[in-house]
Amino acid sequence: MSKLFTESTLNGLSLKNRFVRAATWEGLADPTGKATPRLIEMMVELALGGVGLIISSHAYVSSEGLGTPWQLGAYKDELIPKLKEMTTAVHANGGKICLQLAHAGQHAEVELTGMPALAVAANDHAAGKIKIITPEDIQGIVISYAQAARRAQEAGFDGLEIHAGHGYFLSQFLSPAFNKRDDHYGGTIANRARIHLQILHAVRKVVGSSYPILIKMNCGDFIENGITKEDSLEAAKIFAQAGFDAIEVSGGIIRTGRLSPSRPGITSVDKEAYFKDYARSFKKEISIPLILVGGLRSYEVAEQIINDGSADYISMSRPLIREPDLIKRWQNGDLRKAACKSDNLCFNPGFAGKGISCVTKEIEESKTSAHPNLSQYS
């Protein structure tokens, strides 16, 4: 049997295979951040489709940390019942699910929050209504993560992921392009990773030692003065030693930079797994499990990554938007590459208030239904 379909554990959490659904913004929560039936249905489809571990959304931990409209929230207790409905439905269909906790920092949607966006420091990327955070503000954010973790555990999530990538708040701390502080939260990579350890320790006090806590981080920002490969590797070592249970390796900044986290045009095998070399470097230095995300489309590429030890888990988002049953298809022997075109059109209906979906698939199906005789040529 392929190693992709072997069982494993993350801090006691048993997983049936090595496939992870990478957290994304689904645009399917209500305006207050509450989970909706459509969002729950999406999570159930992933469970039925064979994903070993679903990481849901990026849920904002405090009201000023909202990063996108219709984003799932974990910032108040009133959200717990619908989150509980989500986890109950996923578990009833054989799935495991973690909640990703996030704060947008200076990338917050101030028009929606009505509050200034929180910036780590004054920097060239800061614009609009910005508040430079104080050490007291930082402690408030730490508490927000701990309380959001409590809500996630009460709601029945199997674990948590702390989002420290893609230019969001905790990524801004790690990146010299954003973090120009001269106190003990700035300067060295150990200082820039300080808040992450404070969050980990605060969350552990709430959820206990046997609850899986993952962290997603950038291997590189790919912008001027962004985090270097050397510093990202050092941060990963700090996180592993501090007690995170796994690291998901990603990269890029959501609103600036040439290389985004979700790169378009993954049309050939050589363009897949664009963070693989970074992951291989991480694996040489850390002992905790490593999850690799970024442009994975082919079964053969995924299998090689696991077989050669570049990573322990394969994480995908966009392919599973088009094919939530992709993992089951591969397990059943249909090893054709994912049908995802990597055109990033799936986010457009999300910003239109309809939730993310594969626009390309919908266009193809509408053409086929309008001209059924053309299906033989597809």
C-alpha positions in Angstrom: 0.0 0.0 0.0 1.2 3.5 -0.8 2.6 5.5 2.2 0.0 8.1 1.3 -2.7 5.9 2.7 -0.9 4.7 5.8 -2.3 5.7 9.2 -0.5 8.1 11.5 -1.0 10.2 14.6 -0.5 13.9 15.6 -0.3 14.1 19.3 -2.6 11.2 19.7 -5.0 12.2 16.9 -5.3 9.2 14.6 -5.4 10.1 10.8 -6.3 7.6 8.1 -4.0 8.9 5.4 -1.4 11.6 4.7 -3.7 14.1 3.0 -4.7 17.4 4.6 -7.2 19.9 3.4 -5.3 23.3 3.7 -7.3 26.0 5.5 -8.7 28.6 3.2 -11.2 31.4 3.2 -14.5 29.9 2.0 -16.6 33.1 2.2 -19.5 31.0 3.5 -19.9 32.3 7.1 -22.6 34.8 7.9 -21.7 38.5 8.5 -21.1 37.8 12.2 -18.7 34.9 11.5 -21.2 32.2 12.3 -20.9 28.9 10.4 -23.7 28.4 7.9 -25.3 25.2 6.5 -23.4 25.6 3.2 -20.1 25.8 5.0 -20.9 22.8 7.1 -21.9 21.0 3.9 -18.5 21.8 2.4 -16.7 20.3 5.3 -18.9 17.1 5.1 -18.1 16.8 1.4 -14.4 16.8 2.3 -14.9 14.2 5.0 -16.8 12.0 2.6 -14.2 12.6 -0.1 -11.5 10.9 2.0 -9.4 13.8 3.3 -7.4 12.5 6.4 -7.5 15.9 8.2 -9.6 18.9 7.3 -8.3 22.3 8.4 -11.3 24.6 8.3 -11.2 28.3 7.2 -9.1 30.9 8.9 -11.2 31.9 11.8 -10.6 35.3 13.3 -9.8 35.3 17.0 -10.9 38.9 17.8 -13.3 41.3 16.2 -10.7 43.7 14.9 -8.8 40.8 13.3 -11.3 40.1 10.5 -9.4 39.7 7.2 -12.1 39.0 4.7 -15.9 39.3 4.4 -18.0 36.3 5.3 -15.0 34.9 7.3 -15.6 32.2 9.9 -15.2 33.5 13.4 -14.0 32.2 16.8 -14.0 35.4 18.7 -17.1 35.0 20.8 -19.0 32.2 22.6 -22.1 32.7 20.6 -20.4 31.1 17.7 -19.8 27.8 19.4 -23.1 26.1 18.7 -22.7 26.4 14.9 -19.1 25.3 15.1 -20.3 22.3 17.1 -22.7 21.5 14.3 -19.8 21.5 11.9 -17.6 19.2 13.9 -20.5 16.8 14.7 -21.4 16.6 11.0 -17.8 15.9 10.0 -17.3 13.3 12.7 -20.6 11.6 11.7 -19.1 11.2 8.2 -15.8 9.7 9.3 -13.7 12.9 9.2 -11.2 14.7 11.4 -11.2 18.5 11.6 -9.0 21.2 13.0 -9.8 24.9 13.2 -7.3 27.4 12.0 -7.0 30.5 14.2 -6.0 33.8 12.7 -5.7 37.5 13.0 -5.3 39.7 10.0 -3.2 42.4 11.7 -2.7 45.4 9.4 -4.5 43.5 6.6 -7.8 43.6 8.5 -10.9 44.9 6.7 -11.3 48.2 8.6 -14.5 49.1 6.7 -16.1 45.9 8.1 -14.7 46.0 11.6 -15.0 49.8 12.2 -11.7 49.7 14.0 -8.1 50.5 13.1 -6.0 47.6 11.8 -3.3 46.5 14.2 0.2 46.8 12.8 3.3 45.3 14.4 5.3 48.5 13.6 5.3 51.3 11.1 6.3 49.9 7.7 6.0 50.5 4.0 3.1 48.1 3.7 0.9 49.9 6.3 -1.9 52.1 4.9 -5.2 53.4 6.0 -6.5 53.3 9.6 -3.5 51.7 11.4 -2.8 51.4 15.1 0.8 50.4 16.1 0.4 47.8 18.9 1.8 48.1 22.3 3.1 45.3 24.5 -0.2 45.5 26.4 -2.1 45.1 23.0 0.1 42.0 22.3 -0.9 40.4 25.6 -4.6 41.0 24.7 -4.1 39.3 21.4 -2.4 36.3 23.2 -5.5 36.1 25.4 -7.8 36.2 22.3 -6.0 33.2 20.8 -6.4 31.3 24.1 -10.1 32.0 24.3 -10.6 31.1 20.7 -8.8 27.9 21.3 -11.2 27.2 24.2 -14.1 27.7 21.9 -12.7 25.4 19.3 -12.2 22.7 21.8 -15.7 23.1 23.3 -17.1 22.9 19.8 -15.4 19.5 19.3 -12.6 20.3 16.9 -9.9 17.7 16.9 -7.1 20.2 17.1 -6.0 23.7 16.1 -3.7 25.4 13.6 -2.1 28.8 14.4 -1.9 30.8 11.2 1.5 32.5 11.0 1.9 32.7 7.2 0.8 34.7 4.2 1.3 38.2 5.6 -1.3 38.0 8.4 -0.6 39.2 11.9 1.7 36.5 13.2 3.5 36.4 9.8 4.0 40.1 10.1 5.8 39.5 13.4 8.2 37.1 11.7 8.9 39.3 8.7 11.5 42.1 8.8 9.5 43.8 6.1 6.7 44.3 8.6 8.4 44.0 12.0 10.7 47.0 12.7 10.2 46.9 16.4 13.1 47.7 18.7 11.8 46.0 21.8 11.9 42.3 22.7 9.4 41.5 20.0 11.7 42.8 17.2 15.2 42.3 15.9 16.4 38.7 16.2 14.3 35.9 14.9 14.0 34.6 18.5 12.4 37.9 19.4 10.2 38.0 16.3 8.9 34.5 17.3 8.2 35.5 20.9 4.5 36.1 20.5 4.0 32.7 18.8 5.5 31.0 21.9 3.4 33.1 24.2 0.3 32.1 22.2 1.3 28.4 22.3 1.8 28.5 26.1 -1.5 30.3 26.7 -3.4 27.9 24.5 -1.8 24.9 26.1 -3.0 26.1 29.5 -6.5 26.1 28.1 -6.7 22.9 25.9 -4.1 20.7 27.7 -1.0 18.8 26.6 -2.8 16.1 24.6 -4.6 18.5 22.2 -2.9 18.8 18.7 -1.6 22.3 18.0 -0.2 22.9 14.6 1.4 26.1 13.1 1.4 27.3 9.5 4.3 29.5 8.6 6.1 31.0 5.6 9.4 29.5 4.4 9.8 32.8 2.6 7.8 36.0 2.0 9.3 36.6 -1.5 9.2 40.4 -1.0 11.9 42.9 -0.3 13.3 42.5 3.2 11.0 39.6 3.8 11.9 36.6 6.0 14.9 34.7 4.8 15.2 31.0 4.4 17.7 30.9 7.2 15.4 32.8 9.6 12.4 30.7 8.7 14.3 27.6 9.3 15.5 29.0 12.7 11.8 29.9 13.5 10.7 26.4 12.6 13.3 24.9 15.0 12.1 27.3 17.8 8.5 26.2 17.2 9.3 22.5 17.2 11.3 22.8 20.4 8.6 24.8 22.1 6.0 22.1 21.6 4.0 22.6 18.4 2.9 19.2 17.2 3.4 19.9 13.4 4.5 22.6 11.0 2.7 23.4 7.7 5.2 25.0 5.3 3.8 27.6 3.0 5.0 31.0 1.6 4.2 34.3 0.0 2.3 37.4 1.0 -1.4 37.7 0.2 -1.5 41.3 -1.0 2.0 42.1 -2.2 4.9 40.3 -3.7 5.5 38.5 -6.9 5.0 35.0 -5.6 1.6 34.5 -3.8 0.6 31.5 -1.6 -1.8 30.4 -4.4 0.2 30.6 -7.6 -1.6 30.4 -10.9 -0.6 28.3 -13.9 0.4 25.0 -12.2 0.3 23.3 -15.6 3.1 20.8 -15.4 4.8 18.6 -12.9 7.9 20.8 -12.6 5.7 23.7 -11.4 4.1 21.6 -8.6 5.1 21.6 -4.9 6.8 24.9 -5.2 7.9 24.9 -1.5 9.3 21.3 -1.6 13.0 22.3 -1.4 12.3 24.5 1.6 10.4 21.6 3.2 13.3 19.3 2.7 15.6 21.7 4.5 13.2 21.9 7.4 12.9 18.1 7.7 16.7 17.9 8.2 16.5 20.2 11.2 13.2 19.4 13.0 11.8 16.2 14.4 8.1 17.0 14.5 5.8 16.2 11.5 6.0 18.5 8.5 3.0 19.3 6.3 3.7 20.6 2.8 1.3 22.8 0.9 1.6 24.7 -2.4 0.7 23.7 -6.0 0.4 19.9 -5.4 -1.7 18.4 -8.2 -0.4 15.0 -9.1 -0.5 11.7 -7.2 3.0 10.8 -8.3 4.4 14.0 -7.0 2.6 13.6 -3.7 3.8 10.0 -3.3 7.4 11.0 -4.1 7.4 13.7 -1.5 6.3 11.2 1.2 8.6 8.5 0.0 11.7 10.6 -0.1 11.0 12.1 3.3 10.6 15.7 2.1 7.4 16.0 4.2 5.1 13.8 6.3 1.8 15.1 5.0 0.4 16.6 1.7 -1.8 19.6 2.0 -4.1 21.0 -0.7 -6.9 23.5 -1.0 -7.7 24.6 -4.6 -7.8 21.0 -6.0 -10.4 20.1 -3.3 -12.6 23.0 -4.2 -13.1 21.5 -7.6 -12.9 17.8 -6.5 -13.8 17.3 -2.8 -13.6 13.6 -3.5 -10.1 13.7 -5.1 -8.5 11.7 -2.3 -11.1 8.9 -2.6 -10.6 8.9 -6.4 -6.9 8.4 -6.0 -7.4 5.7 -3.3 -9.7 3.9 -5.6 -7.1 3.7 -8.3 -8.0 6.6 -10.6 -4.6 8.4 -10.4 -5.2 11.1 -13.0 -3.9 14.5 -11.7 -6.3 16.8 -10.0 -8.7 18.6 -12.4 -7.9 22.0 -10.9 -6.6 24.5 -13.5 -4.9 26.8 -10.9 -6.6 29.8 -12.4 -7.6 31.2 -9.0 -11.1 32.0 -10.3 -12.6 30.1 -7.4 -12.2 33.1 -5.1 -14.2 35.4 -7.3 -17.7 34.1 -6.2 -16.5 34.3 -2.6 -15.9 38.0 -2.9 -19.3 38.3 -4.6 -20.9 36.8 -1.5 -21.6 33.4 -3.0 -18.8 31.4 -1.4 -15.8 29.9 -3.2 -16.5 27.4 -6.0 -14.8 26.2 -9.1 -15.9 28.7 -11.8 -14.0 26.8 -14.5 -15.9 23.6 -13.7 -19.2 25.4 -13.7 -18.4 26.9 -17.1 -17.4 23.5 -18.5 -20.5 21.9 -17.2 -22.8 24.6 -18.6 -21.2 24.2 -22.1 -21.7 20.4 -21.9 -25.3 20.7 -20.9 -26.0 23.3 -23.6 -24.3 21.0 -26.2 -24.5 17.5 -24.9 -23.1 16.0 -28.1 -19.8 17.8 -27.4 -19.1 15.7 -24.2 -17.6 12.9 -26.3 -14.8 15.3 -27.2 -14.0 16.5 -23.7 
